[in-house]
Amino acid sequence: MGLNADVSWRALSLGSRDSTTGWRAKNYADAETIKMAISNPATRSMVVSAGFHPHYTYSGFHIDPVSEGDQTIDKSNNYYEIKTSVPIPFLDSLMYYESELSLLPFEPIDAISLPSPSEYDARYLTKVYLDNYLNISGVNFACLFEKPNYPMQLEFKGASNMDLLFLIGQPNSEPNIDFDKTTCGYEEKVPITISCVNKFTDIQTTQLLQIGEDALRKVLQDHPEGASLRTLGVMRDRTEHLGSTILYSRECIMNYSREIS
């Protein structure tokens, strides 16, 4: 390839789910040494003169296959996360891979001890509510906070192997003011995105999203949880491409009132 450089590569796998967020723990394998030429704004002209054509701000050119979410560490101890990895062929032969790299702002740190989530955290309360009542026979599903800190497509393969995800987004909370001008509750609008990937046929994918929506509506109808009627609104498509994976998504807004003591 030319411009080969030794980097440390750590393969990512997902571990157990966090009870608060629903996100899986990120586990990295012991580092292995691979050859990867990393192109950045400072070295781009050198890489181009060697015959490579970077498509990203930070590109890695390599022979060994890697996966989204893996990490590489260069000799200057810069940490990169692999966002996508694309094979570059010539005729019927593989020449090399080009990976889009994201330069991490700092070296990952160890976990710290944090207090339990607040009883007023609408995302956490919504997750507990759905975990208690949501049931879809024959479908592997999970409820978790939106935007986990690992590639979403990993949830749908490997040990996780989910069919459907319910992703709980950041809520919009409007206070209800009592006669004495104190806050007596909140009007909550919690976005919930139902998602699956292209490991099924188009027809099955459409059916699966509808099954998820129907199951969500049934929970809200059967378990109003107090005096507040929960409703779903603002349905919209949020399908997106994640590298070679298509994430089919439908966003709903769950509306309800919440009193505080």
Backbone torsions as a table, in degrees:
resi	resn	phi	psi	omega
1	MET	NA	-33.3	-170.7
2	GLY	81.3	156.1	179.2
3	LEU	53.9	28.4	178.0
4	ASN	-69.2	141.4	176.9
5	ALA	-140.6	143.0	176.9
6	ASP	-77.0	128.2	172.7
7	VAL	-130.3	157.3	174.4
8	SER	-90.7	132.9	-178.7
9	TRP	-118.4	131.5	179.3
10	ARG	-124.2	115.5	-178.8
11	ALA	-77.4	137.3	-178.8
12	LEU	-93.9	138.4	167.7
13	SER	-136.0	158.8	-177.4
14	LEU	-100.1	140.3	-179.7
15	GLY	-106.5	-145.4	-175.6
16	SER	-74.4	160.4	-178.5
17	ARG	-83.4	142.4	172.3
18	ASP	-74.8	136.2	-175.3
19	SER	-70.8	-22.3	-179.1
20	THR	-87.9	-54.6	-173.9
21	THR	-90.8	-23.4	-172.7
22	GLY	81.2	-2.8	178.5
23	TRP	-72.8	147.9	176.7
24	ARG	-85.7	148.5	175.6
25	ALA	-66.2	144.7	176.7
26	LYS	-95.7	121.8	178.1
27	ASN	-114.4	131.6	179.2
28	TYR	-113.0	136.1	176.5
29	ALA	-69.6	162.9	175.4
30	ASP	-57.5	142.9	-175.1
31	ALA	-64.7	138.3	172.1
32	GLU	-119.8	153.1	178.9
33	THR	-93.4	126.6	175.3
34	ILE	-130.1	167.1	176.2
35	LYS	-94.0	125.8	177.6
36	MET	-149.9	124.1	173.8
37	ALA	-90.1	116.7	-176.6
38	ILE	-99.8	125.0	177.5
39	SER	-100.8	128.8	174.5
40	ASN	-133.0	174.3	-177.2
41	PRO	-54.0	-30.2	-177.7
42	ALA	-78.4	-29.5	-175.7
43	THR	-107.6	5.1	-173.5
44	ARG	-58.2	-45.1	-177.8
45	SER	-62.9	-36.5	178.6
46	MET	-66.3	-40.6	-179.3
47	VAL	-67.3	-42.1	179.4
48	VAL	-63.2	-41.8	-179.8
49	SER	-65.3	-21.6	177.8
50	ALA	-85.6	-1.7	175.6
51	GLY	103.9	3.6	178.3
52	PHE	-98.7	155.0	-178.1
53	HIS	-130.8	89.0	-177.0
54	PRO	-63.6	136.8	177.4
55	HIS	-101.8	-5.2	-174.3
56	TYR	-131.3	164.6	176.4
57	THR	-58.7	-44.3	174.8
58	TYR	-121.7	114.6	178.7
59	SER	-120.0	145.1	173.7
60	GLY	-118.9	128.1	178.3
61	PHE	-108.7	126.5	-171.3
62	HIS	-157.3	162.2	177.6
63	ILE	-96.0	-41.1	-177.8
64	ASP	-71.5	134.0	179.6
65	PRO	-70.7	142.7	175.5
66	VAL	-132.2	174.4	-176.1
67	SER	-129.4	159.9	176.0
68	GLU	-57.1	136.0	178.6
69	GLY	94.4	-18.4	176.3
70	ASP	-64.1	162.8	177.6
71	GLN	-118.9	147.2	168.6
72	THR	-125.7	149.6	-178.7
73	ILE	-130.8	121.7	-178.1
74	ASP	-86.5	-178.8	-175.2
75	LYS	-69.1	-17.1	176.2
76	SER	-90.3	9.9	179.5
77	ASN	65.0	29.1	171.7
78	ASN	-84.0	131.9	179.6
79	TYR	-96.6	133.4	177.2
80	TYR	-125.8	142.5	171.3
81	GLU	-105.7	137.3	-179.8
82	ILE	-84.1	118.4	-178.8
83	LYS	-89.1	-45.9	176.3
84	THR	-144.2	158.0	176.1
85	SER	-140.6	120.9	-172.7
86	VAL	-121.3	128.7	176.1
87	PRO	-72.5	138.2	177.3
88	ILE	-109.7	105.9	-177.0
89	PRO	-95.7	162.6	167.0
90	PHE	-132.3	116.2	-171.6
91	LEU	56.3	-118.9	-178.1
92	ASP	-106.6	18.7	-177.9
93	SER	-121.3	145.1	175.0
94	LEU	-79.1	125.7	176.1
95	MET	-86.3	-52.8	-179.4
96	TYR	-171.8	178.8	173.7
97	TYR	-109.2	147.0	166.7
98	GLU	-114.5	125.6	179.5
99	SER	-113.0	137.3	170.3
100	GLU	-80.6	126.4	-177.9
101	LEU	-110.5	144.9	173.1
102	SER	-114.5	118.6	179.6
103	LEU	-72.5	118.7	-179.3
104	LEU	-77.0	140.0	-173.9
105	PRO	-70.1	-21.9	178.7
106	PHE	-157.8	163.0	177.9
107	GLU	-66.0	134.4	179.5
108	PRO	-55.3	140.4	-177.6
109	ILE	-107.4	165.4	177.8
110	ASP	-73.0	160.4	-180.0
111	ALA	-67.3	150.9	176.1
112	ILE	-118.0	161.1	179.7
113	SER	-85.1	128.7	-178.0
114	LEU	-124.6	154.7	176.9
115	PRO	-69.6	166.5	178.4
116	SER	-66.5	155.4	-179.4
117	PRO	-64.6	151.9	-179.6
118	SER	-69.3	148.6	175.7
119	GLU	-67.7	-10.2	179.7
120	TYR	-99.9	4.0	178.1
121	ASP	-77.5	105.2	-174.2
122	ALA	-64.7	-31.8	178.3
123	ARG	-64.7	-46.4	-179.0
124	TYR	-65.8	-42.5	178.9
125	LEU	-62.5	-37.7	178.2
126	THR	-66.8	-40.9	178.8
127	LYS	-63.1	-44.1	178.6
128	VAL	-61.3	-43.1	179.4
129	TYR	-60.1	-48.0	-179.1
130	LEU	-69.4	-39.6	178.4
131	ASP	-59.9	-33.9	-177.9
132	ASN	-73.9	-35.0	-167.5
133	TYR	-118.6	-22.7	-174.9
134	LEU	-73.2	131.0	-178.8
135	ASN	-147.0	123.9	178.6
136	ILE	-132.2	107.9	-175.9
137	SER	-64.8	131.9	175.1
138	GLY	78.6	6.1	-178.1
139	VAL	-121.6	128.6	173.3
140	ASN	-81.8	117.4	-177.9
141	PHE	-140.5	164.3	177.9
142	ALA	-150.0	151.7	175.0
143	CYS	-110.4	128.6	-178.2
144	LEU	-152.9	163.5	175.8
145	PHE	-64.8	149.5	177.6
146	GLU	-66.3	156.3	174.4
147	LYS	56.1	62.8	174.1
148	PRO	-63.4	160.7	-175.7
149	ASN	-87.7	38.3	174.3
150	TYR	-152.2	162.5	-178.8
151	PRO	-59.8	126.8	-175.3
152	MET	-58.2	-32.9	-174.7
153	GLN	-64.3	-20.1	179.0
154	LEU	-67.1	-21.2	178.6
155	GLU	-67.5	-22.1	-171.6
156	PHE	-101.9	9.2	179.1
157	LYS	-146.4	177.4	178.8
158	GLY	65.6	-145.4	-176.5
159	ALA	-66.3	-30.4	-179.3
160	SER	-71.7	-58.4	172.3
161	ASN	51.5	46.9	178.1
162	MET	-74.9	148.8	171.9
163	ASP	-94.0	-33.5	-171.7
164	LEU	-147.7	139.5	176.7
165	LEU	-123.0	144.3	171.3
166	PHE	-112.6	107.1	-172.9
167	LEU	-100.5	120.4	-174.6
168	ILE	-96.2	118.0	-176.6
169	GLY	-92.1	180.0	179.6
170	GLN	-69.2	123.1	-175.5
171	PRO	-79.2	160.7	169.9
172	ASN	-105.5	115.8	-175.1
173	SER	-113.2	122.5	177.1
174	GLU	-112.5	124.5	-177.5
175	PRO	-71.3	145.1	169.0
176	ASN	-98.3	126.1	-175.0
177	ILE	-101.3	128.7	-179.8
178	ASP	-79.9	175.0	-177.6
179	PHE	-61.6	-27.6	-179.9
180	ASP	-91.1	16.1	176.5
181	LYS	65.6	28.6	173.3
182	THR	-108.9	156.7	179.1
183	THR	-77.6	122.4	-178.6
184	CYS	-109.3	-5.3	179.7
185	GLY	173.2	-172.4	-177.4
186	TYR	-139.9	146.1	166.8
187	GLU	-93.4	113.3	-174.8
188	GLU	-102.1	135.9	171.5
189	LYS	-124.6	104.4	-172.6
190	VAL	-109.2	115.7	176.8
191	PRO	-73.7	132.2	176.4
192	ILE	-126.6	118.6	-178.6
193	THR	-104.7	122.0	178.4
194	ILE	-92.5	124.0	-171.7
195	SER	-134.9	147.1	169.0
196	CYS	-148.9	171.8	-176.6
197	VAL	-119.7	175.3	-174.0
198	ASN	-82.2	51.1	172.3
199	LYS	-100.8	2.5	175.3
200	PHE	-120.5	174.5	174.1
201	THR	-70.4	163.8	179.4
202	ASP	-59.0	-40.9	-179.6
203	ILE	-65.5	-44.3	179.1
204	GLN	-64.3	-37.4	178.9
205	THR	-63.3	-45.5	177.9
206	THR	-61.2	-42.9	178.9
207	GLN	-64.2	-39.7	-178.2
208	LEU	-65.2	-42.3	177.0
209	LEU	-61.9	-40.2	179.7
210	GLN	-68.2	-38.4	176.6
211	ILE	-60.7	-42.1	177.9
212	GLY	-63.2	-42.8	178.8
213	GLU	-64.6	-43.4	179.9
214	ASP	-62.4	-41.3	179.7
215	ALA	-64.9	-38.4	178.6
216	LEU	-65.5	-43.3	178.3
217	ARG	-61.8	-40.2	-178.6
218	LYS	-63.5	-40.2	177.6
219	VAL	-60.4	-45.5	-178.2
220	LEU	-65.4	-35.2	179.9
221	GLN	-74.3	-39.8	-174.0
222	ASP	-84.3	-21.6	-174.4
223	HIS	-134.3	74.5	-178.9
224	PRO	-67.0	-18.2	176.9
225	GLU	58.2	71.9	177.6
226	GLY	96.2	-155.9	-174.5
227	ALA	-81.2	-11.7	-174.6
228	SER	-86.6	130.1	175.1
229	LEU	-87.4	122.5	178.1
230	ARG	-90.0	135.0	179.9
231	THR	-133.0	158.3	175.8
232	LEU	-110.5	140.4	177.8
233	GLY	-151.4	-178.8	176.7
234	VAL	50.4	61.4	175.0
235	MET	-75.1	130.4	175.5
236	ARG	-153.0	151.9	-179.1
237	ASP	-79.2	135.4	177.6
238	ARG	-131.3	32.6	179.9
239	THR	-62.5	138.6	-179.7
240	GLU	-147.3	158.9	177.2
241	HIS	-95.6	127.9	175.6
242	LEU	-116.1	86.0	-174.5
243	GLY	65.0	-123.9	180.0
244	SER	-86.6	0.1	-177.4
245	THR	-103.8	136.7	172.5
246	ILE	-100.2	121.2	178.0
247	LEU	-98.1	103.6	178.6
248	TYR	-81.9	125.8	-172.8
249	SER	-141.3	147.7	175.1
250	ARG	-133.6	121.0	-177.9
251	GLU	-95.7	133.1	174.3
252	CYS	-121.0	155.4	174.4
253	ILE	-114.6	120.4	176.4
254	MET	-91.9	123.9	-178.0
255	ASN	-110.2	134.3	174.0
256	TYR	-165.4	162.9	176.6
257	SER	-102.4	143.1	-179.7
258	ARG	-131.3	123.0	177.1
259	GLU	-86.9	155.2	174.1
260	ILE	-125.1	151.0	-178.2
261	SER	-90.6	NA	NA
